[in-house]
Every structure is written in C-alpha cells, then in structure tokens.
Amino acid sequence: MKLPADFVRRVYRLMGEEEGRCLCESLLEETPVSVRVNSSKCAFVPEGGRQVPWCNEGFYLSGRPTFTFDPLFHAGCYYVQEASSMFLEQVLRQYVLTPVALLDLCAAPGGKSTLARSVLPGGSLLVSNEVMRSRSQVLAENLTKWGHAAVVVTNSDPADFGRLGPVFDVMLTDVPCSGEGMFRKDETAIDEWSEDNVALCWQRQRRILRDSWPCLKPGGLLIYSTCTFNREENEDNVSWIAKELGAEVLPVQTETEWGITGNLAGGDFPVYRFLPHRTKGEGLFLAVLRKQGGEEEAAPFPMGEKVWKKGGKKSKGGKLMPAVTVPKELQAGLSASEDFVFTVEGAWAKAFPARWQGVLQHLKEDVRILHAGVVLGELKGRDWVPHPSLALSTSLAAGIFPQVELTYGQAIAYLRKEAVTLDAAVPKGYVLVAYRGCLLGFAKNLGNRANNLYPNEWRIRSGYLPEELKMVF
C-alpha cells in the first residue's frame, strides 16, 4: 500500500516532518480490532479483551473473530466499532446529564448511534438519520437489534430536518469526509483521495451544517466529527461554525495517557484529534460546540394520548368498517406498557414511548421514517405474527412467550433462515429462540416442524462456515 504523495506532503506541512512521518508509517500497520458491549443485553466481557480507556464498555480484541458467524453479534450483544469513535461517550457523559432529544444526522451504519443510545440518560430520544437509502436499511437493522424503544430511524436530506425548527437538544454530525483516517482499513479510501475531493468535502460539510442548523435548539450541543486529518475539514470548519452559525467551542476533559492530540491549525479553541501513531485506533477528529442563545424555548410538542383510532372508517360502499386495534396480548409483550402509545399502521402493530409521541408526529411532517419504537407484529389474515423487533427489544416483558435455547449449529441455521427442528417438549405456537440466553427472534412451533420467522433481509448469506471459529466471548 502506497500513500498519495500529495497527502504525505500535506501531512508534513500540517504536523511537521517527524510527526508526519510517524503518522504515515502508522497508516501502513495492521488495524486494531475493538468492540463495544451492549450491557442492557448481556454482561459478557470479551475473552482476553483490554478495555478502551475512554469507553466503559469498549474492548480491544487480540484478533479479528468471524463476526458473521457469531449469534451474539446478531442478537445485538455487541457492536464492532473502532476505538477512537468511542470517545463520544466522554462528551455525552460530561455534557448530557438529563433526558434529551438527540439527532445523529449522518448515522449509518450505526456505531455512534448505538453508543449514544447506551450512554444517554434514561428517558432520552434518539433520532438516527441516513440520507443514502441502502445504508439507512443497515442502520435500521443495527438499531433494531440494539433493542432500545426510544429510537427513530429516518432516511432524509439534512435540509428536511432544518424545516422542522428547533426540536433537538443535541445534534451529532459525523459528516461525510475525505476518509484519510480510514486509509489502513479501506484501500478504496486511498484510491479515491485527492486534493480536489478534500475541497469538495469541506464545502459539502458546511452545506450539511447550514441546512440542518435550525433544528438544533438555542443552547443545544453540536458534536462535530470526521475521520480525516486535514485542517480544512477539521479546525477550519469548526472555526466557520463558531463564527458563521454562532456557537461556542467547548472543552472535553481527557487524560494525558490517552494520547489525544489537540489543535494543529494554530487556533485557540479546543479540538480532539486521534492520530494512529499516538492512540490505539483509527483517525478521528472531534469538537463540541454550543449554539448561541438558550433563553428562548422551543414550543412543546403534545404528548400522544390516543392509543389508537376508536372509531371506524367508511368503505367504498359506505358501510362503517371496524378500526383495527393492537391486541391486548401484543401490548402485554412490553414491560411498562402504560408508558407506550400503541398504534396500527397498515398491517403493522407498533409501540412508541408516549413521552415522545408529539415529536414523532412532528417528524412525520418533513422526514421519511423507516423505523420507530418497537414493531410488535404483523397482521396476516386473522393472525398477528410477532415481529423480531419485539424479540430483540430490551422492553420485552418476561414470560410472555416460551423461550427455547438453541445449540450453536441450530442458531446459525436459524440466522440463515433455514429449517430448525425443536425438541418435542417445546409448546406449540410462537416461541422465542435464544443462544446462550440472548434472544435472536421468533419461530412458530407446529410440533413436527417450526416456521423460521427471522427476517429474510437479515439472514446470513455467506455459505462459508470456517472450520475454526474464534468467538468474541
């Protein structure tokens, strides 16, 4: 692998020759592997893992396991995330102390969103957006598996959020960038790099920020990050945000031994650079800003009090058709069900935290919603089929469905959406299937066989199963 000559020249100019040489050499080394545990689902600690210093649930691994063939990965028990990005935890723990509405504007595939959802104070709302349709589907899958109910996944342009007005207390913008920090992880990033692309990126980043800025409340936090090294997309953009959009740059408390580098562009404001030759992780730049204002408050959104439509609607013949309501047995599938609003949308029964129902309705006015809350089930004929979103939710009520423990082989077959034979003692009907006590989804046990209800779009497609598997836990 050879780094672009123009990139090397720019790095030397920014950091000095000795520091720049060390950085460039580190980009030719092997990429460290790290994961972050979902403590709301499991209490496992990776075998031989070493904790990431700035993240309570982040761990470096000694090697790269075959994540695709680990059922616990599909159960949402952990997320594969490079360590530098886990620094977001420090920002949220230091500045977000009460429930908030947080927008992750450029969220796919979901690393920072799943971290934020784990760290945010209880009662908070997370809205995760991705403008690219294919990537937004992956984002929705990852957040569904992570299991928190107070989550909305959207597929919209940043300007759509700007039209909402001041809704969010925190906005996270991990903006699309030139990707210099990903060189050793993705050689395509090297092939696509150019000085012209750097210029395109910093201009696009400013456009994203300008378009979405109105949706951040006065006094709200903006967390700005990139995975690149140059000053144009980093310090220069932070300076532009502060001066042109009106914001104060805030400090984040760090430890010296973490090896984080500060401002390299000669500015007097705090920023946080993770350089691979100084910190164990990929390249990351992060800054925290507070939007000017704060005296005025955004208009409150009404709480959703109507659980479902209580009236019917007329058919083409003029007869009153009965309204479809969420069955009591599906409502009982959630613990603290009184905290949720239950609705039927088309053939889908859904639940969403009542506290944020007004915000959800407001979002629907301008943004495209892919997933919100918990999908409880789908109406097929006269039968409500439970949805995997319910099985994977941390709000699932205990004891509502029988639970079946699968062997490793059965779990992989289930995740491939293959036929699974259950023990004769398993009761007929809908059952939860689990591996090592962690839920994977639903099956319908018919006695002589079981219908696999795992989503077809989530299934393991690889036909290759390694003979020797190294697992995370």
N, C-alpha and C positions, 0 to 999 in steps of 0.2 A: 504494500500500500504506500503510495506516494502522495504527500500533501501538495496542494496547488502552490506554486511559487508566490503568487500574489497574496495568498493567505498568510504564508510564512512571513513575508515582508511586512504585512500589516500588523501581525502579532509582535514582531520585533519592535516596530515603531511604537506600539501601544505599551508594551511591558518592559522594553529593554532587551538587549540581545541575550543575556544569560537567562533571564526569566522566560523569555520567549522560546529559547532553545529547549528548556526543561519542559515547557508545556507541549511543544511539538513532539518531543520524544515520548511523552506520556500518551499521546494520541495513537502511538503505534503499539501500545501494550494491550494486554488482554483486558476485556471489560469486566469489572466486578459484578457479581450477581447478588441481588438482595430482594427480600420480600417483606411485606407488611401484614401482620396477623390481624384478623377480624375478631377481636376479643369478645364481641357480642355474640359470636357463634361458637368459638372454641377457645380453649385455654392451652393449646399446644405451643411448644417452643421448638423451633427448627433444630434438628439434630446437629450438634457442632456449630450452630449459628452464633455469630457475635453481634451484639446489639449495635445498631446505628446510634451514635452518640446523641443526635438531636431528635430522635424519634423513639418514643417509649415502646412501640410495637413493631419497629423495623429491625431486620436482622440481615447481616451479610451471610451468604452461604459459601461453603468451601468449594462448591462446584455447581454446575447447571443441571438440575434434575430434568426429567422428561415431564414437564408440567401438563402436557396434553393428556397424559395417562395417569394423572393423579386425581381421583374422585374428589378429594378435599378441595382442590383448586376449583372444580366445577360447582362445589357446594358453597362457594363464597367464603371459605375459611381463611383465605389469604389472597393477597394481590401481589403480582410480580411488578415491582416498581424500583427504579434506580434510586439510590440512597439520597442523592443531592436534593431531589424533588420533595423528599420527606421533610425538608426544612420548613415547609408550610406549617407544620404542626406548631413550631415555635411562635410564628406570627399569630396564629389563631388563639393559642393559649395565653399569649401576653396581651392581646387587644380585644378579644371577643369573649366577654365574661357573662353575658346574658343572652337569652334567645334572640336570634336574628333571622332575617331572610337573606340568604347568600346566593348570588348568581355566579356560576362558573361558566364564563361566556364561550370559551374555546376548549371544551371539556374532554373530547374523545382522545384516547379510549376509556378514560375514567380514573386514572391514577390519583390525581389531585382531588377529584370529586369524592372518591371513596374515602380518602384520608380526611377531607373536610367533614364528611358525614359522620365519621367516627369521633372526631375531636370537638365538633360544635356542641355548645351547651344543649341540654335536653330542651325540647320544645321548639327547636330551630327548624327552618325550612331550607332545603337545598334545591335550587333550580339549575340543572346541568344542560348546557346547550352545545350543539354541534351543527355547523352550517352544512357540512357535507352529508348527504343522505346515507350513504353506505356506512360511514363512520358513526353516524348517530344511532344506527341499529346496534352496533357493537357496544356503544355507550349504554344504551337502554338495557342490554343483556347483562352487562357487568354490574350496573347499579341494582337491577332486579335481584341478582344473585347476592349482592352485598346485604340486602334484606331490610333496609330501613324504610318505613312507610312515608315519612315526610320528605318525599323526593318527587320532583317533576323533571322529566327529560323532554327537551324540545329540539326542534330542527328548524332554526330560523336564522335570518341575517341579523347581525348586531343592530342595524338600524331599526328593526322591528321592536327591539327592546327599548330603544330610545323613545319611541312613541308611547310607551306605557306611562311615562312620567316617573317621579321618584318613588320607587317600590322597594329597592334593596338597600339593606344596611351595609352589606359588604359585596364587592364585585371582584372576582378573581379573573384576571386576564393573562392566561398563559398563551401569549399571542403566537400565531404562525411566524416563524423566523427562518433565517438562513441555515440554521441547524449545525453550526460549527461545533457545538458541544456534543454532537452525535456522530462525529466522524469515525470513531473506532467501533461504534455499534452498528453503523449503517453506511457501507461504502457508497451507496447511492447518493448520500448527502455530499460526499466529496465530488462525485461526478456532476452534481447539479450546482455546485458552488461557483459563484463568480462575483466580482465587484458590482456588476450591474444588478445581480439578484439581491445583494445587500441593500442597494439603494431602493429597489422595489419593495423590499420587506419593511424598511423603516417607514416608508411612506404609507404602506398598507396598514401598518400597526397604528399610525396616527389616525388614519381614517376610521379604523375599528373603534378606537378610544373616543374619538369625537362623536361618532354616531351613537354609541351606547351610553355616553356620559350622563345624559338626562335621567336615566333610570336609577342612578345612584343618589340616595338621599343626601341632602346637605349634612355635612358632618360624617358622612359614611366613609368607609375604608375602601381604597383601591389597592389590590395586591397585583403588582405588575411583574411578570417574569418572562424570560426567554431561555432557550437552550443554546445560546450563541455567545461569542466572546467580544465582538467588535463594539466600539463605543457608540456608533450611530444608532444601533437598535437597543442600546442599554442606557448609559448615562445621558446621552443626548436626548433620548426620548423622555426620560424621567424629568430632565430639566424643562422640556417642552410641556409636559403635563402640568408641572407646577406653575409655569408662567402663563401658558395659554388657556388652560382649562380651569386653573385656580385651585391649587392644592398645596398642602404642607407635607414635606417628606419626613417620615417618622423613623426613629431608630428601633432596632430589634436587639434585645440583649443576647449576646453569644458568649461562648467560652473560647479562650485563646487556643486551647488544644484542638479545637475543631478545624483549625487551619483555614478559616474563611478569609478571603481577600476583600478589601474594600474598594473605594472609588479609584479607578485607574485613569480617569479623564481630567483630573485636576479640580473637580468640583468640591464644594464644601458640604455636600449633603450625603447622608449615609446610604450605601447600597451594599449588596451582599453577593459576592462572586465565589462560586465553587469551581476551582481550577483543578483538573485531574492530577496534576503533579503535587498538589498540596492537600487535597481532600480525597477520600476514597469514594469516588462516584463519578458521574458524568458532569459535563459542563452545565452550569446553571447560573443565571443572573436573576436577582430578585430585589424589588424595592417596595416599600409600603408608603402610601400617601393617604392623607385625609382631605376630603373635599371641603372646600371653604363653605362656611355657613353653619347651620345647625340650630339656629334659633327657630326657624320655621319648621313645622312638622308636615309630613305628607298626610293627605286625607285618609282616614281609616277605611279599611275595606270591611263590609258587613260580613259577619260570620254566617256560614251556611246552616240554616235551621231546618230547612225542608229536607227530610231524609230521602224522600222520593216523591214522584208525582202521585197525588192522592186521587186525582180524577182520571177519567179515561180520555180517549181521543176518538174522533169520528172516522169511520172507514169511508170508502168511496160511496158506499150505499147509504150512508147517513146514520148507520147504527153506531151506538156507543160501544167502543171496544175497551175491555178492561186494561188498566195500566199494569205493566209488569213491575213487580217489586222484588227486592232482594230477599230470598227466603231466609227465615229465621235461622235455619241450620248453617247457612253460609255466614250470616252475621256472627253467629256464635263461634266461628272459626278464628276470630280475632280476640285477643285478650283486651280488656278495657274497651269493649266495643262501643260504649257510650261516648267515647272521645272521637268517634268517626262519623262522617256523613256517608251513607250508603246510597248508591245510585245504580240504575241500569242504563247503559248506553249501547243501543243496538242489542246484540246478543250477549253483552258482557256485563257482569255484576262487578262493581268496583267499590272500594272504600278509600276515603281520603280524610286526613286529620281535620276535624271540624274547625280547629283554630285558624287554619289557613285556607278555608274554603273560599272566602272572599277574594284572596289573592289569586287562587286558581281560576276563578271565573274571570277575573280581570286579565290574566294572562291569555285566556282563550280569545280575547278580542283582537289580539295582534300577533300572536306567535303560534306556531304549529306544535301541538303537544303529541308526543309519541307514547308517553307512559306517565302515569300519575298515581301515587299511593300504592295500593295493593289491588291487583286484579284477582277477584275471588273465584270466578268461574265463568264458564260459557254455557249458554242455553242451547242444547242440541235436542230438538224435538221437545219432549216434556222433561228432559233430564238435565239438571245442572251438573256440568262436569267441572270439578275443581281445577284451578289453574296453578301451574308451578310457582307463580308469583306468591301465592298463599303459602305453599310448602316452604319456600325459601325465606319468607318474611320472619323477622325477629319478633313480630307482633302476633305470630301464630299462637293460638290458645293450646295449652297442653291437653292431651287426652281426647280431643275431638275425633281424630281419625286413628285407627290402629296403625302401629309402626312396625315395619319389617326391616331387620338388619340383613344386608346383602354381603356376600363374600366379595373379595376384590374382583374376581372374574365376573360375578353377576353384576357388580357396579359398572364395570367397563362395558358389558353387554347392554346394560340399561342406558348408559350415556351414548352408546352407538345407536340407540333406538332399535335394538334387537329384541327378540322374544326373551322373556325371563320367566322361568318356572319357579313358583314359590312353594314353600312347604305346605303340606296338606292341612296343617293345623291353622294356617292363616285364614281369618274370616273372609267371606266373600264381600265384595263391594270395593269402595275406594279406600286405598291404604297408602300410607306414606312409606317411601323406601329410603333407607339410610345406609351410610357406610361409616363405620366407626362412630356411630351415634350422630353423625351430621347428615341432615336431610338433603336429598337430591331432587325429589319431586314426588309425583303420584303415579300409581298404577291402579287399574281396576282388576281385582282378582275375581275370576269367573269359576274358580275351582280347578278345572283341568288345565287352565292356562291363565295368563294375566295380560291384559292390554297395556302396553307401554305408552304412557301419556307424556313422555318427555318431548319438548318441542322439536320438531324436525329441523328447524333452522339453528338449533343449538347443538345438534348431535356431533359427536366426534367423527370426522370424515376420514381421518388417516387410517389406512389399512395396515400400517406397520406398527407392531407392538414389540418394543425392544425386549430382548431376552433378559437382560439385566437392567432392572429399574432402580434408580436412586430416587427416593421419595424425600419430600421436604421434612415431614415429621416422622 
